[in-house]
Amino acid sequence: MSFCLTELHLWSLKSTLHIADRDIGVYQYYDKKDLPVSAAEHGNLEEKQRLAESRDYPWTLKNRRPEKLRDSLKELEELMQNSQCVLCQWKSKHICQLLFGSGVLVSLSLSGPQLEKVVIDRSLVGKLISDTISDALLTDSFIILSFLAQNKLCFIQFAKKMDSLDVNKRLEKLSALDYKISYHDIPGPATRTVDRHLAINSTQDLAVCWWPLLSDDAWPWTPIASEKDRANMLLLGFTQGGLEVLSSVRTEWNPLDVHFGTRQPYQVFTVECSFSVDQEPMADSCIYESVRNKLHCVSVTRIPLRSKAISCCKNSTEDKLIVGCEDSSVILYEAHRGVTLLAQAELMPSLISCHPSGAILLVGSNQGELQVFDIALSPINIQLLAEDCLPKETLQFNKFFDFSSSLVHMQWIAPPIVFQKPKRGEICDLLFLRFNRGPLGVLLFKLGVLRRGQLGLVDLIFQYIHCDEVYEAVSVLSSMNWDTLGQQCFISMSTIVNHLLRQRLTPEREAQLEASLGTFYAPARPLLDTTVLAYRDPVGTYARRLFHHLLRYQRFEKAFLLAVDIGARDLFMDIHYLALDMGELALAEVARRRADDIDVESVCSGVELLGPLDRRDMLNEGFAGSALTPEGGNPFPDLLPSSGSTPKHTIQQKIPNGPSNRRAIERKNEVMEETEEEEEEEEEAAACTDSSVATTWDAEGELREDHRRQVKRSLCGNVCGWLNSTNAGCWSTLARLELFSFLFLVNLPRKPSTVEN
């Protein structure tokens, strides 16, 4: 069974953590004065220390100047006890910034799962109008702060830009950047405490400030609010040294999340908690577009839920929306297929985080629990590194704390997604965890060397196939988009089909073959022409392998229908001969007649026409392929052009894997018999009519027969056209030599016999 193997690294020096000596998958930092004096006092702690140090995990923190890492970590833990963290932002895979409500800015530098440097900056303490910060935006050029009780935004602009690639310089304090503070009024409720959230686009030229909808009840002593004051979403622009409110909008329903599109920087995506006409809970996925500095709602997608939504998350490509509900259900909506998936979690899904590769998603609860799903909502077991292999559905963190500490934030450690694609081979195996009042830590996923530390869709399918979990692998493949992930889809499909073709055919495996190849031949939405042209040949080759796999298990009905879709003569002849051996004379005759029909069409047209795979009820018939080759080489070294098409595209191509030598010689004999019959008819016509053929002799005494040459030229042209239309690989060397020898003899000039007077 597939499961995730993890290690928990807690950045804490507290002695109140309950980490047993045999918990070899859980680590914390120890103070030198707290180390045990004897092995009997702490059992296996010394062995665990040797294990950690052998893996370059620090057991105790150094306190050298100027970093003084141990003292800085203690100060950070005290700060988390007394102040609320309002922002956690990863500027890169190695630098994290935390902003607290009091204005303290903390920068963390990582080396793998371990802390390397902690910088605490108190430059803003006492210089703000309020110490109740609600949210913040941190960039290299400015900082924007929102407050709980003030209708103002704080704009802090840097005279120096924090653009150095040196990690030590990027962690320098704000006082070295020569900043300037300004405040800007914004519309909204002025007498209430509101959580005002902030978001910025990838080009950093637009921002949005939003907050939940408030009750519209008007108090008798208060004036009726204007439309601008009733708005709960503001579009912000940047002017010379300040902020400007460009547009204000009131959302139809209460927003759960608002953010800019990663690939569309001028589109705002919202998820709103709505209700249907029957008062059933819904989730509205809305798109607002900025046109001439005005926000307009351009699309709304309504997703039915079983209970009220409490959390949501989108994948990196923004074509899948995951919603967590109050009844512990998890809903996944796929935009490209237009389908909704449902799973029941073992915990309250108050937190959801999707892996940057889009392969898995993690669901967490405030009670300190964690559960893993793949992108098709199949649950994946998880466990911490231990002596025994005991994976479970959930991972419990509370047992390591002396008091109940709720999980308030989790995030994959990765730089923000802008326009560029992630770097090839980049590993993302660390999940950042923040508990209420501390501690901080990371969950390290042990992905292994075989997958090179990767956790992508293809890697997940490989793992499923390795554990013979074909249903889960097919579900992941079905959720992938051929238009955007064509190469990954093809590799995944090849892996699944090759695995199934190595085993006995059963109804379950037959259905899995159909579902796997149906992702290309019968997609929920028609594929792009470029995708079809790029993968029709390699995917079409799988149809022929599945055809022979069906014949091997005497699945004549599906094999015949698959041959009809492919439209290849040799497949019908295979059915014909096997049916004869099995005593199925009626099927053999039908297959032979169908093969002859295809043969006649090919001879008449000079090109082998293959029927398109346009029968929707048979498109999910299976197509199995060759083994994968290493990247960079030809993935199909032995493949000949194959046939196939999607429901919306007609595809013509030559037939690979042609008939056997016996059928080739049989076809040659048929052609020879037809030629001899035509020659006999011509001779009879010439004997009856003396003037039908005009003959002349040249200087060398050769006979020239105009009419006979025309007949032979026409005959040979038809036969050669038929040969050219058939794949060269379909004929054995002996069969081709015999047939071309026959054509050569037919074209030899004939001398007239001596006629006695």
C-alpha positions in Angstrom: 0.0 0.0 0.0 1.2 3.5 -0.9 1.9 5.8 2.0 3.9 9.0 2.8 6.9 8.6 5.1 7.7 11.8 6.9 9.9 13.5 9.6 8.8 16.2 11.9 11.3 18.9 12.8 10.2 21.3 15.5 12.2 24.5 15.9 11.9 24.7 19.7 14.2 24.6 22.7 11.4 23.9 25.2 11.7 20.9 27.4 7.9 20.6 27.7 7.6 18.8 24.3 6.7 15.1 24.6 9.1 13.5 22.2 10.1 10.0 23.2 13.5 8.5 22.7 12.2 6.0 20.2 10.5 8.6 18.1 13.2 8.6 15.5 11.1 10.6 13.1 10.6 13.6 15.4 13.3 16.1 16.2 13.7 19.2 18.3 16.7 21.3 19.6 18.2 20.6 23.0 20.0 22.9 25.4 23.4 21.8 26.6 22.4 22.2 30.3 19.3 20.0 29.7 21.2 17.0 28.3 20.9 13.8 30.3 23.8 12.9 32.6 23.5 9.2 32.0 22.1 6.8 29.5 19.9 5.2 32.1 18.1 8.5 32.6 16.9 8.8 29.1 17.2 5.4 27.6 17.9 5.6 23.9 18.4 9.3 23.7 22.2 9.0 23.0 21.5 6.6 20.1 19.0 9.0 18.7 21.5 11.8 19.0 24.1 9.8 17.1 21.5 9.1 14.4 20.6 12.8 14.1 24.2 13.9 13.9 25.0 11.3 11.3 22.3 12.9 9.1 23.7 16.4 9.7 20.8 17.4 12.0 22.0 19.7 14.8 21.3 18.4 18.3 22.2 21.6 20.0 22.2 25.1 18.5 25.4 27.2 18.5 25.3 30.7 20.0 28.2 32.3 18.2 28.2 36.0 17.3 26.8 37.8 15.4 23.9 35.3 14.8 23.5 34.0 18.3 21.0 31.4 16.9 20.1 29.9 20.3 19.2 33.2 21.9 17.3 34.4 18.8 15.2 31.2 18.8 14.3 31.6 22.5 13.3 35.3 21.8 11.2 34.1 18.9 9.4 31.6 21.0 8.6 34.2 23.7 7.3 36.5 20.9 5.0 33.9 19.6 3.6 33.4 23.2 2.7 37.0 23.6 1.9 38.3 20.1 -0.2 37.1 17.2 1.5 36.3 13.8 -0.5 38.0 11.0 1.6 37.1 8.0 3.9 34.2 7.0 5.5 34.6 3.6 8.2 32.6 1.8 10.3 34.8 -0.4 12.3 31.8 -1.6 12.8 28.2 -0.6 15.3 29.3 2.1 13.9 32.6 3.4 10.7 33.0 5.4 9.3 36.3 6.8 6.9 36.5 9.8 5.1 39.7 10.8 3.5 40.0 14.1 0.6 42.2 15.1 2.9 44.5 17.2 5.0 45.3 14.1 7.9 42.9 14.8 9.3 41.4 11.6 11.1 38.1 11.9 13.2 36.6 9.1 14.2 33.0 9.1 16.9 31.4 7.0 16.8 27.6 6.4 19.2 24.9 5.3 17.1 21.9 4.5 14.7 21.3 7.4 17.0 23.1 9.9 17.2 26.7 11.1 20.3 28.5 10.0 19.6 32.1 11.0 17.0 34.1 12.9 16.8 37.9 12.5 14.3 39.8 14.7 13.6 43.4 13.5 11.7 45.8 15.8 12.1 48.8 13.5 8.3 49.4 13.2 7.4 48.9 16.9 5.9 52.1 18.3 5.9 53.9 14.9 2.4 52.7 13.7 -1.0 54.2 14.5 -2.1 50.9 15.9 -0.6 47.7 17.2 -3.5 45.6 15.9 -2.3 44.7 12.4 -4.8 42.6 10.5 -2.9 41.7 7.4 0.2 42.8 5.4 1.9 42.7 2.0 5.7 42.5 1.9 7.7 43.2 -1.2 11.3 44.2 -2.0 10.1 47.8 -2.6 7.3 48.5 -0.1 5.1 47.1 2.7 1.3 47.6 3.0 -0.5 47.1 6.3 -4.2 46.9 7.2 -5.6 47.3 10.7 -8.5 45.7 12.6 -10.1 48.9 13.9 -9.0 51.7 11.5 -10.2 52.5 8.0 -6.7 53.2 6.9 -3.9 51.5 5.1 -0.3 52.0 6.0 2.1 52.3 3.0 5.8 51.9 3.9 8.1 52.7 0.9 11.8 51.8 0.8 14.3 54.2 -0.7 16.6 51.3 -1.2 15.4 48.1 -2.8 16.0 44.7 -1.1 17.1 43.0 -4.3 20.4 41.5 -3.3 21.0 37.8 -4.0 23.1 37.5 -0.8 21.0 35.8 1.8 22.7 37.7 4.7 21.9 41.1 3.0 18.3 40.1 2.3 17.9 39.5 6.0 19.1 43.0 7.0 16.7 45.1 9.1 14.3 47.7 7.7 16.2 50.6 9.3 19.0 50.0 6.6 16.4 50.5 3.8 15.6 54.2 4.6 11.8 53.7 4.6 9.0 56.3 4.6 5.6 55.7 6.3 2.2 57.2 4.9 -1.4 56.4 5.7 -4.4 56.4 3.3 -8.1 56.3 4.1 -10.3 53.6 2.6 -14.1 53.2 2.5 -15.8 50.6 4.7 -17.1 50.2 8.2 -15.5 52.7 10.5 -16.9 51.7 13.9 -16.4 48.0 13.8 -13.5 45.6 14.2 -13.0 43.9 10.8 -10.4 41.5 9.5 -9.2 43.4 6.4 -7.2 41.1 4.1 -4.7 42.0 1.4 -3.6 40.5 -1.9 -1.3 41.6 -4.7 -0.8 40.5 -8.3 2.3 39.0 -9.8 3.4 42.2 -11.5 3.0 44.2 -8.2 1.1 47.0 -9.8 -2.4 46.2 -8.4 -3.6 45.1 -5.0 -6.9 44.3 -3.4 -8.2 44.8 0.1 -11.3 42.8 1.2 -13.2 41.8 4.3 -16.3 39.7 5.1 -19.8 41.1 4.4 -21.3 42.8 7.4 -25.0 42.9 8.4 -27.0 45.5 6.5 -29.2 46.3 9.6 -29.3 50.1 10.0 -29.3 51.5 13.5 -31.8 54.4 14.1 -29.0 56.8 15.1 -26.8 56.0 12.1 -27.2 57.4 8.6 -27.8 55.0 5.7 -24.4 54.0 4.2 -23.6 54.8 0.6 -22.7 52.2 -2.0 -19.1 53.0 -1.6 -19.2 52.4 2.1 -21.1 49.2 1.7 -18.4 47.8 -0.6 -16.2 45.0 0.8 -13.6 44.7 -1.9 -11.3 47.5 -3.0 -9.0 47.6 -6.0 -5.8 49.5 -5.1 -3.3 51.2 -7.4 0.1 52.7 -6.7 0.9 56.4 -7.2 4.0 58.3 -6.7 4.8 57.5 -3.1 1.3 56.3 -2.1 -1.8 54.3 -2.6 -5.0 55.0 -4.6 -8.4 53.4 -4.4 -9.3 52.7 -8.1 -12.6 50.8 -7.6 -14.8 49.4 -5.0 -17.2 46.4 -5.3 -19.7 44.7 -3.0 -19.6 41.0 -3.6 -22.9 39.2 -3.8 -22.0 36.7 -1.1 -19.6 36.4 1.7 -16.1 35.9 0.4 -14.0 33.0 1.7 -10.9 33.8 -0.3 -9.7 36.5 -2.7 -6.5 36.5 -4.7 -5.1 37.5 -8.1 -4.6 35.0 -10.9 -1.0 33.8 -11.2 -1.2 33.7 -15.1 -3.8 36.5 -15.4 -2.4 39.3 -13.2 -5.4 41.6 -13.9 -8.1 39.0 -12.9 -9.3 38.6 -9.3 -10.5 35.1 -8.3 -12.9 34.9 -5.4 -14.6 32.0 -3.6 -17.9 33.0 -2.0 -20.2 31.1 0.4 -23.7 31.2 -1.2 -27.0 29.4 -1.1 -29.3 27.9 -3.7 -33.0 28.7 -4.2 -33.7 25.8 -1.9 -31.3 27.2 0.7 -28.8 24.5 0.0 -25.1 25.6 0.7 -23.1 26.4 -2.4 -19.7 27.8 -3.3 -19.4 30.4 -6.0 -16.1 30.6 -7.9 -16.1 34.1 -9.4 -13.8 35.9 -11.7 -13.5 39.7 -11.6 -11.6 41.5 -14.3 -9.9 44.9 -14.0 -11.0 46.9 -17.1 -9.9 50.6 -17.1 -9.3 50.4 -13.3 -12.8 49.0 -12.7 -13.7 45.6 -11.3 -16.3 43.7 -13.2 -17.6 40.2 -12.5 -17.2 38.2 -15.7 -18.0 34.7 -14.7 -19.6 32.7 -11.8 -19.4 29.0 -11.3 -21.7 27.5 -8.7 -20.6 24.4 -6.9 -23.1 22.4 -4.8 -21.9 21.5 -1.3 -23.2 19.3 1.5 -22.6 21.9 4.2 -21.1 25.3 4.7 -17.6 25.9 3.3 -15.0 26.8 5.9 -11.7 26.6 3.8 -10.6 26.5 0.2 -7.6 26.2 -1.9 -6.6 26.2 -5.6 -3.9 24.2 -7.3 -1.0 25.9 -9.1 -2.6 25.8 -12.5 -5.9 27.2 -11.0 -8.1 24.7 -12.8 -9.0 22.8 -9.7 -10.8 24.2 -6.6 -10.8 22.3 -3.3 -13.3 23.3 -0.7 -13.5 22.0 2.9 -16.9 21.9 4.6 -18.3 21.8 8.2 -19.3 18.2 7.9 -15.7 17.1 7.2 -16.4 16.6 3.5 -13.9 17.7 0.9 -15.1 18.9 -2.5 -12.9 19.1 -5.5 -14.2 20.9 -8.6 -12.3 20.4 -12.0 -12.9 23.2 -14.4 -11.5 21.6 -17.5 -13.8 18.5 -17.1 -16.6 20.3 -15.3 -17.0 17.5 -12.7 -17.2 17.6 -8.9 -15.5 15.0 -6.7 -16.4 14.3 -3.1 -14.4 12.7 -0.2 -15.1 12.4 3.5 -12.1 13.4 5.6 -11.3 12.0 9.0 -11.0 15.5 10.5 -12.4 19.0 10.3 -10.8 20.5 7.1 -10.1 24.0 8.5 -6.8 24.2 6.5 -6.1 23.0 2.9 -2.8 23.2 1.1 -2.1 21.8 -2.4 1.4 20.7 -3.5 3.0 22.9 -6.1 3.1 20.0 -8.5 -0.6 19.4 -8.1 -0.2 15.7 -7.2 -1.4 15.7 -3.6 -3.2 18.0 -1.2 -3.1 18.2 2.6 -6.0 18.8 4.9 -5.4 19.9 8.4 -7.6 20.6 11.4 -7.2 23.1 14.3 -6.8 20.2 16.6 -3.4 19.4 15.2 -4.3 16.6 12.7 -3.2 16.1 9.2 -4.6 13.9 6.3 -3.3 13.4 2.8 -5.3 13.0 -0.5 -4.2 12.7 -4.0 -5.6 15.1 -6.7 -8.4 12.6 -7.4 -9.4 12.7 -3.6 -8.1 9.2 -2.9 -6.8 9.1 0.6 -3.1 8.3 1.2 -1.9 7.0 4.5 0.9 8.7 6.3 3.3 8.0 9.1 6.4 9.4 10.8 9.7 7.6 10.4 9.8 4.8 13.0 11.1 1.3 13.6 7.8 -0.2 12.6 5.8 0.4 9.4 2.4 1.4 10.7 0.9 4.0 8.3 -2.4 5.6 9.3 -5.0 7.8 7.7 -4.1 10.8 9.9 -1.1 12.2 11.6 -1.5 13.5 15.1 0.6 16.4 16.3 -1.1 17.1 19.6 0.6 14.1 21.4 3.9 15.9 21.2 2.7 19.0 23.2 2.2 19.4 26.9 -0.9 21.5 26.2 -3.4 21.6 23.4 -1.8 23.6 20.6 -3.9 24.2 17.5 -2.5 24.1 14.0 -3.2 27.6 12.5 -1.1 27.6 9.4 0.5 25.2 6.9 2.2 26.0 3.6 4.4 24.2 1.2 7.9 25.8 1.2 8.2 27.1 -2.3 8.7 30.6 -3.9 5.6 32.4 -5.1 4.4 31.3 -8.5 4.7 34.0 -11.1 4.8 33.4 -14.8 7.8 31.2 -15.3 7.5 27.4 -14.9 9.2 25.7 -11.9 12.8 24.8 -12.5 13.4 21.3 -13.8 14.2 18.9 -11.0 13.3 21.3 -8.3 12.4 19.5 -5.1 9.5 20.6 -2.9 9.3 18.2 0.1 9.0 20.6 3.1 5.6 21.6 4.6 5.8 24.6 7.0 3.8 24.3 10.2 2.8 27.0 12.6 1.0 26.2 15.8 -0.9 28.7 17.9 1.6 30.3 20.4 4.3 28.1 18.9 6.3 26.2 18.1 7.3 26.5 14.4 8.4 23.5 12.4 8.5 21.7 9.1 7.2 18.3 8.0 9.8 16.6 5.7 8.5 14.1 3.2 10.9 11.3 2.6 10.4 10.7 -1.1 13.3 8.4 -1.8 16.1 8.3 -4.4 14.2 6.4 -7.0 11.9 9.3 -7.6 14.8 11.7 -7.1 12.9 13.5 -4.4 10.1 14.5 -6.7 6.4 14.4 -5.9 4.8 15.0 -9.2 1.8 13.4 -10.9 3.9 10.9 -12.8 5.9 10.0 -9.7 2.6 9.4 -7.8 1.3 7.1 -10.6 4.6 5.2 -10.7 4.2 4.6 -6.9 0.6 3.5 -7.3 1.6 1.0 -10.0 4.5 -0.3 -7.9 2.0 -1.1 -5.2 -0.6 -2.5 -7.7 -3.1 0.3 -6.9 -4.4 0.6 -10.4 -7.7 2.1 -9.6 -6.0 5.1 -7.8 -3.6 5.5 -10.7 -6.4 5.6 -13.3 -8.2 8.1 -11.2 -5.2 10.4 -11.1 -4.7 10.0 -14.9 -8.4 10.9 -15.4 -7.9 14.2 -13.5 -5.0 15.2 -15.8 -5.4 17.5 -18.8 -3.9 16.3 -22.1 -3.8 19.8 -23.5 -1.6 21.2 -20.7 0.2 18.1 -19.5 0.4 16.0 -22.6 3.8 14.4 -22.0 3.0 13.6 -18.4 -0.4 12.1 -19.4 1.2 9.9 -22.1 3.9 8.6 -19.8 1.3 7.9 -17.1 -1.0 6.2 -19.5 1.8 4.0 -20.9 2.8 3.0 -17.4 -0.7 1.9 -16.5 -1.5 0.1 -19.7 1.8 -1.7 -19.8 1.2 -2.9 -16.2 -2.2 -4.2 -17.1 -1.2 -6.0 -20.3 1.4 -8.0 -18.4 -1.4 -9.6 -16.4 -4.4 -11.8 -17.2 -7.4 -10.1 -18.6 -10.3 -9.8 -16.2 -13.4 -7.6 -16.4 -11.9 -5.2 -13.8 -8.6 -4.8 -15.7 -10.5 -4.5 -19.0 -12.5 -1.6 -17.5 -9.3 0.0 -16.3 -7.7 -0.3 -19.8 -10.8 1.3 -21.2 -10.7 4.2 -18.7 -7.0 4.8 -19.1 -7.1 5.1 -22.9 -10.5 6.8 -22.8 -8.7 9.8 -21.3 -7.3 10.5 -24.8 -9.9 9.0 -27.1 -13.0 10.0 -25.2 -12.2 13.0 -23.1 -14.9 15.0 -21.3 -13.9 18.0 -23.5 -12.5 17.6 -27.0 -8.7 17.9 -27.1 -6.9 20.6 -29.1 -5.9 19.7 -32.6 -2.2 20.2 -31.7 -2.6 17.7 -28.9 -4.2 15.1 -31.2 -1.6 15.5 -33.8 1.2 15.2 -31.3 0.0 12.0 -29.6 -2.3 10.2 -32.1 0.5 8.0 -33.5 2.0 6.7 -30.2 -1.4 6.4 -28.5 -2.9 4.7 -31.5 -0.2 2.0 -31.3 -1.8 0.9 -28.0 -5.0 0.0 -29.8 -3.3 -2.7 -31.7 -1.7 -4.2 -28.6 -5.0 -4.2 -26.9 -6.6 -5.8 -29.9 -4.3 -8.8 -29.8 -4.6 -8.9 -26.0 -8.4 -9.3 -26.4 -7.9 -12.0 -29.1 -5.6 -13.9 -26.8 -8.5 -14.2 -24.3 -11.1 -14.8 -27.0 -12.9 -11.5 -26.5 -14.1 -11.6 -30.1 -16.9 -9.1 -29.8 -14.8 -6.2 -28.4 -11.8 -7.2 -30.6 -14.0 -7.0 -33.7 -15.4 -3.6 -32.7 -11.9 -2.3 -32.0 -10.8 -3.5 -35.4 -13.8 -1.6 -36.9 -12.6 1.6 -35.2 -9.0 1.1 -36.4 -10.0 0.0 -39.9 -6.9 -2.2 -40.6 -7.2 -5.2 -42.9 -4.7 -7.3 -41.0 -6.7 -7.1 -37.8 -9.7 -8.6 -39.5 -7.6 -11.4 -41.0 -6.3 -12.2 -37.6 -9.9 -12.5 -36.4 -10.7 -14.6 -39.5 -7.9 -17.2 -38.9 -8.5 -17.4 -35.1 -12.2 -17.8 -35.6 -11.6 -20.6 -38.1 -9.4 -22.4 -35.5 -12.1 -21.9 -32.9 -14.9 -23.1 -35.2 -16.6 -19.7 -35.3 -17.4 -20.0 -39.0 -19.9 -17.1 -39.1 -17.5 -14.7 -37.4 -14.7 -15.9 -39.7 -16.8 -15.2 -42.8 -17.8 -11.7 -41.5 -14.2 -10.8 -40.7 -13.0 -12.0 -44.1 -15.7 -10.1 -45.9 -14.8 -6.9 -43.9 -11.1 -7.4 -44.8 -12.0 -7.8 -48.5 -14.0 -4.6 -48.4 -11.0 -2.6 -46.9 -8.8 -4.3 -49.5 -11.0 -3.2 -52.4 -11.1 0.4 -51.1 -7.3 0.5 -50.8 -6.7 -0.9 -54.3 -9.1 1.5 -55.9 -7.9 4.6 -54.1 -4.2 3.7 -53.9 -4.2 4.7 -50.3 -5.1 2.7 -47.2 -8.0 4.6 -45.7 -8.5 4.0 -42.0 -11.8 4.6 -40.4 -11.8 7.2 -37.6 -12.3 6.2 -34.1 -15.5 8.1 -33.8 -17.8 5.6 -32.0 -18.1 7.0 -28.5 -19.4 3.7 -27.1 -16.1 2.0 -28.2 -13.6 4.7 -27.7 -12.6 3.6 -24.3 -11.7 0.2 -25.6 -8.0 0.2 -24.6 -4.8 0.9 -26.4 -1.6 -0.4 -24.9 1.9 0.8 -25.7 5.5 0.2 -25.7 7.7 0.6 -22.7 9.0 4.0 -21.7 12.5 5.0 -22.7 14.8 7.4 -20.9 14.1 11.1 -21.4 15.8 12.7 -24.3 15.7 9.6 -26.5 13.2 8.4 -29.0 10.3 7.1 -26.8 9.1 4.9 -29.7 12.1 3.3 -31.4 10.2 0.4 -32.8 6.9 2.0 -33.6 5.5 2.3 -37.1 2.9 4.9 -37.9 -0.4 3.8 -36.4 -4.0 4.6 -36.7 -6.5 6.3 -34.5 -8.5 9.5 -34.0 -10.4 11.3 -31.4 -14.2 11.8 -31.6 -13.8 15.2 -33.1 -10.9 14.5 -35.5 -10.6 12.2 -38.5 -7.1 10.7 -38.8 -5.6 8.8 -41.8 -2.4 6.9 -41.6 -0.7 3.7 -42.6 -1.2 0.4 -41.0 1.6 -0.9 -38.7 2.3 -4.4 -37.7 1.1 -5.9 -41.0 -0.2 -9.3 -41.9 1.8 -12.5 -41.5 3.8 -14.1 -44.4 1.0 -16.5 -45.0 -1.5 -13.7 -45.6 1.1 -11.9 -47.7 1.7 -14.9 -50.0 -2.0 -15.5 -50.2 -2.6 -11.9 -51.3 0.2 -12.3 -53.9 -1.5 -15.4 -55.3 -4.8 -13.6 -55.6 -3.2 -10.8 -57.6 -1.4 -13.3 -59.9 -4.7 -15.1 -60.5 -6.5 -11.9 -61.4 -3.7 -10.9 -63.7 -3.8 -14.3 -65.5 -7.5 -14.1 -66.0 -7.2 -10.6 -67.5 -4.5 -11.8 -69.9 -6.6 -14.8 -71.0 -9.5 -12.5 -71.8 -7.3 -10.2 -73.8 -5.9 -13.1 -75.8 -9.4 -14.3 -76.6 -10.4 -10.8 -77.7 -7.3 -10.6 -79.9 -8.1 -13.9 -81.6 -11.6 -12.9 -82.5 -10.7 -9.5 -83.8 -7.8 -9.2 -86.2 -7.7 -5.4 -86.2 -8.1 -4.9 -82.4 -4.3 -4.8 -81.8 -1.9 -3.0 -84.1 1.6 -4.5 -84.0 4.8 -3.2 -85.4 8.4 -4.3 -85.4 11.3 -2.0 -84.5 14.9 -2.2 -85.8 15.8 -4.8 -83.2 12.8 -7.0 -83.9 10.9 -6.3 -80.7 7.1 -6.5 -80.7 5.3 -3.3 -79.6 1.7 -3.9 -78.6 0.1 -0.6 -77.6 -3.0 -2.0 -76.2 -1.3 -4.7 -74.2 1.2 -2.2 -72.7 -1.7 0.0 -71.6 -3.4 -2.9 -69.8 -0.2 -4.0 -68.1 0.7 -0.5 -67.1 -2.8 0.0 -65.5 -2.6 -3.4 -63.7 0.9 -2.8 -62.4 0.0 0.7 -61.3 -2.9 -0.5 -59.3 -0.8 -3.3 -57.6 2.1 -0.9 -56.9 -0.3 1.6 -55.4 -1.7 -1.1 -53.2 1.8 -2.0 -52.1 2.8 1.6 -51.4 -0.4 2.1 -49.3 0.5 -0.9 -47.1 3.2 -0.4 -44.5 6.5 -1.9 -45.6 6.7 -3.5 -42.2 3.6 -5.6 -42.9 5.5 -7.7 -45.5 8.2 -10.2 -45.0 11.3 -10.0 -47.1 10.4 -13.2 -49.0 6.9 -12.1 -49.7 8.0 -8.7 -51.1 10.7 -10.4 -53.3 8.2 -12.9 -54.8 5.6 -10.2 -55.5 8.1 -7.8 -57.2 9.5 -10.7 -59.2 6.0 -11.4 -60.4 5.5 -7.8 -61.5 8.9 -7.8 -63.3 7.9 -10.9 -65.3 4.6 -9.4 -66.2 6.3 -6.3 -67.6 8.8 -8.2 -69.8 8.3 -7.6 -73.6 7.1 -10.7 -75.5 8.3 -11.8 -78.9 5.8 -13.3 -81.3 6.1 -17.0 -82.0 7.2 -18.1 -85.5 4.3 -18.6 -87.8 4.7 -21.1 -90.7 3.2 -20.1 -94.0 
